[in-house]
Amino acid sequence: MSENSIILEGKNLDALVEESMRKLDAAKEDIDIEVLESKKGLFGSNYKIKASLKTAHILESVERNLVELCDSILISEAVSK
């Protein structure tokens, strides 16, 4: 599994989605959620989910990092002249 997806387990599905947003540093609309397991028992529910960044979010992140890198290079070149 890549760093662009995580697997989480817990009793509250909404809490798992919130945790995946925090861990992947992305908004809910930028994440695909797949419920791998959903068990209901005597003591409540238990869920296992896979949260993955959508491709568009990954590309935006790469683009943002490239822009920052290019800006840093341009600033370094300007300072060294």
N, C-alpha and C positions, 0 to 999 in steps of 0.2 A: 504494500500500500504506500502511496506517495504522501508527501507532506501536505498535499492539497485535499486530503480526505482523512477523516478520523472515525473511529468506532467508539460509541459511548453506550453505557448501560445505566439504567436507573428506573425509578418508580413513577416519575412524572414526565410525560412526553414533552410538555411545554418547556419544562426546565432543561431537558436534554437539548432541545432546539436552541434555547438561549445560551446554553453552555457551548454548543457548537459554533454559534455566531461569535462568541467571545474568543474561543480558541483558534478559529480560522480567521479572526479579525475581518469579518464581512457582515453585510446586512443580510436579513432573511431572504430577500429576493435574489441574492447572489449565491445561495447555497441550495443544492439538491439534497433532500432528506429521503432516505430509504429505510423503512422499518424492516429490520432483519428478523426480529422476534417480538411477539406481543403475547405475553402470558398473563392470564387472569387467574388468581388463586384465592385461597381463603384469606390471605393477608394483603390483598390488593393486587395491583397490576405491576408487571415488570416489562421493560422495553429494552431492546437493543437496536440502535440505529447506526447507520452509516451516513455521515454528512460529508459532502464533497463540494468544493468550490466549482461554480459554473465556469466554463471556458472564458466567457467574456470578462469575468472578474479577474481571472488569472492574467489575461492579456492586458487589461488596464493596469494591473499592478506591475507587470514587466515594463510597460511603456513609461509609467511614472518613474520607475527605478532608472531606466535609460536616460530620461530627461534630466534627472538629478545628477547622474554620472557625467553626462555631457556638460551640464552647468558647472560642475566641480572642475572638470578638465579645463574649460574655458577660463574660469577664475584663476586656476593655478598658472596657466600660460600667461595671463595678463599680469599677474603678480611677479612672475619671474622675469618679465621683460624690462 
